[in-house]
Amino acid sequence: MDLSPFPAQRIQLMGQPVDLVTCDQVMRFIARKAESARKAVVANHNAHSLYLIDRHPEMRALYGRAELIEVDSMPLLLWGKLMGEPASRGHRCTYLCWRDMFWEMADQHNWRVFYLGGEPGIAEAAAERLRPMAPGASIQTHDGYFDMSPGSDENAAVVQAINAFSPHVLFVGMGMPRQEIWIERNYDALFSGVVLPVGAAFDYEAGVQHAAPRWTGRLGVEWMFRFATDPQRLFRRYFVEPWSLIPIALSDVYGRLAPRQTRAQAPAVPARHEQAYRAASNAQPALKRAKPEQAASF
């Protein structure tokens, strides 16, 4: 796989920065960081995270430090397209989207992968299923049932276990916002690893939860499958929380319309002054005409 940096396509959507990247680009980012033994955070946004982020300062802080922010929502990508952004179906990225690519790379590069989260025994059951698929990878797990309070002995023991394993990649699957809060609180104490919050990834791997068919995600109706399988837990997420995002969506619309209105309302330069105006523009210092800053690369 080509590990060279690629130009970032970071945009503002629903008031938050997100990166328009493909699964292949996510894997390139993870591989480059892992092979160079550098830490990084790869976060992801969907409607649920957009609802939670302003309610949890530590979650907001984590997104602020994330080097890569995936879009895990077809409706969010559709909204971006409506807002004139170059968003497409190929920019939908989540664990289940790049799972096969990841474990193939982990196998080939002999990565150490640590999974933190889930009920006792679930993550290890998932690891047992994954080891034959990626025999070259080393997988270690710890359940998510511990006291994650700052300074607690249990939390310190978890961090110590992770550091002793020295993972190339650390998956944290505790559900939003708990997983993001844990990463933010403990990231500076971690010695290594690309850290990704992945929700119920290992629940799916262990077979205790059933993932929606991948075609539902491509069509933007995965939420219907998930709601049908767990209506009590997901009713609020899918039918209540989105209403709170309407003001943010309106801000998106206004933010994109306002510059157009400003340009449309700008007074025309009178014909008799046009020649002088052009001459003055051409006489501006070179700094005024400097090329815009190059986009960052991942």
N, C-alpha and C positions, 0 to 999 in steps of 0.2 A: 504493500500500500504506500502511496505517495504521502510522505509526512511533511512536505513543505508547507509553510504558512499559506493561508488563503485569505483574500480580502473579506473583511467583516461587512455584514449587511445589518447593522444594528439600527433599529427604528424605534420610534415611540408609538405605542399602541395602548389605548385605554389608560393613558397616563403613566405607563411603565415601559422601560426599555426591554426589547426582545431582539433576538438574533434570528434572521431568516437563513437558516442553515439546513442542509440535508443530513440524513443519517450517516452518509459516508463522511461528511465533513465533521460531524460529531465524533466519529471514530478516529479520524485523523487528529483531531484536537486531543482526545484522550491518549492516543498512542504516543504523540509527541511529548506530552507532559510525563507520561509514565516512563518512557524510555530515557528521558533526561532526569528522572527522579525529582521532578518539580511538583509542588502542591498546586492545586487549583480547585475551584468550585464550579460545577456545572449545575445550574438551577433550571427550573422550567416553569412556565406560566400557563394557566388555564383560567376559566371563569372563577373557580373556587379560590385559587391563589389571589386573584385580583380582588375578591371580596375580603380575604383575610389580611392582606398585606398592610392595610392602614389601621388594622385593629391590633397588630402585634409588632411593636418596634423592632424586636430582635429578628423577626422574619424580614422586615424591610431592610435591616442592616445586612443580612445575608445576601439578598439580591444586589445590594450595593457593592459587595465584594466579589460577586460571581463574575468570572471571566467570560462565561458562555451561558446564555439564557435561551433554552429551547422553547418552542411553542408546542404545547401538548393540547391542542384544541382546534378542530376544524372550523367551528363557528368563529373563533378568534381570527383564524387566517382568512376566512371569508370576509370578516369585518375589515381586516387590513386591506384586502383587495378592493372593497367598496370605498375605502379611504384613499385609494390611488397608490397603495404600496405594491411592490412587486412580489406579493405573497402568492403561494401556490400550494397545492396538495402535498407536493414533495417536501415542503418545509415543516410538516407535522412530524415531530420527533419525540419519542418516549421510549422507555425501556423495552416494551414489547415490539416497538418498531425496529430497533437495532440489536435486539437480543442475540440473534444468530451470528451477526457480524462480530459482536463483542466477544462471545465465547470462543469463536474461531480464532480471533486475535489473541485472547488470553491463553489459549492452548499453544499457539505458535510461538508466542514470546515468553512463555513460562511465567505469566504474571501471578502475583499473589493477590487474591481478591478476598476482602473481608466484608461480610454482610452483617449489619447490626439492625435488629428489629424482629417483629413477629412474636407470636406466642412461643413459650418454651417448646423446643423440639421441632417446630415448623421449619425454621431456617436450616437446621441440620438435615431434615428430611429432603429439603430442596437441594442442598449441597450434594447429598448422596445421589440424587438424580442427575445432577449436572456433571459430576466427576467423570463418568464414562464418556460424556460428550466432549469434555475438555480435559483429557488426562494430563496434559502438560501444565495446567493451571493448579495452583494451590489455593484451596478455599477454606476459610475459617469463618465461624459464625458466633454470634451471641444474640440471645433474645432481647426484646425491647422492654422486658418487665424488670426494671431496676429504678432506683431513685436517681433521677437525672438532675436533682437540685445542685446548684453550684456548690462545690466544696464537700459534697457527700462522699462517703467512703466507697459506695457502690459505683458512683460515676467515675471516681478516680481509678477504680479497678478496671472498668471498661476501657478507659483511655489508655491505661497501662498495657492491657492485653492487645489493643490495636497497635500501639507503638512497638511492642515486642514482636509482633508479626510483620511489621514494616510493609504494609500493603502497597501495591502499585495503584490499586483502586479500592475505594471504600464506598459501599452502598449503604445508605441509611434509609430503612423502610419502616417508619413509625406513623405515617399519615401526616397530612398537613393540619396544623402548623408545627406539631411536636418535632418532626424530623428537622425542619429548618431551624427551629429554635435550638435544638441540641447541637447542630453543626455550628451555628453562630457562636454559641457559648464555648465550644470546645475546639474550634478550628485551630486557634493559635497554639494549643497544647499538643496537636497532632504533629508528628515528625515528618510524615510523608503521605502521599496518596492523592489521586484525583477523587474528590468527594462528590457524590451525587445523591440527592434525595430521590428515592424510587418508589415510595408508597408500598403497595402490596405485591411488589415484584416476586418475592420469594414465596408468598402465599400461592401465586399462580404456578410457580415452579414446583411447589410441593403438591399441587392438585387440590388444595383446600378451598380455593376460589377458582371460578371458571372465567377465563378471559373472554371478552367479546370477540367474535370473528373479526379478523383484520379488515374485511371489506366494509364492516359497519363504520370503522374509523375513517376509511377513505371517503365514505359517503356523508360523514358528519352526523351519523345517527347512533354512534356507540353508546351515548348516554341513555338512549331508549333501552338498549339491551341491559345495561347496568342497573337502570331503575327497575326494570321488570324482575331482576334477580334479587334486588334488595331495596324494595320500595320504602320501607320504614326509615332506614338510615339515610336514603338519598333524596327523599321528598323535599326537604328544606333546601338542599344544595341545588337542585334542578328547577324548583318552582318558586322559591322564595328569594334566595340570594341574588339571582340575576336582576331583580327589580332595583336593587341598590346600585347597580352598575349603570343605570340609565343616565344619571348626571355626568358620569365620566365619559360615556359614549357621546353625549351632546357636546362635551368639551372637545372631544376629538373632531367632531364635525365643525364646530366653530373655529377651532385652531387651524383647520385646513381651508375654511372659507374666508376667514379674515384677511389673509394675505392677498387673495384674489380680489376681494372687495377694495382693499387699499390700493392695489394697482389700478383697478378699474376707475377709482375715484380720484386718482392722482391728476392734477391739472396738466393739460398739454402745454408744451413749451411753445410760445408764440413763434411764428415763422421768422419774424424779424430778429429774434434772439437766438434762433437755432444754431447758426454758424458760430456765434460767440460761445454758446453752451458747449458745442462739440470741441472747440479749441481749448476751453477750460478743462474739459474732461481729459483730453489727451495730455494736458500739462500736469496732471496729478503726479505726485511722487510715485516711484516704482512700487513702493510698499503698498499703495492703495490698489495696485493692479496685480498683486502677488497671487499666485495660484492658491486655491483653497487647500487646507491641510489634507494630506492624504489620509484615507480611511485606515483605521487600525487593522492589523492582520492578526488572525488567530494562529 
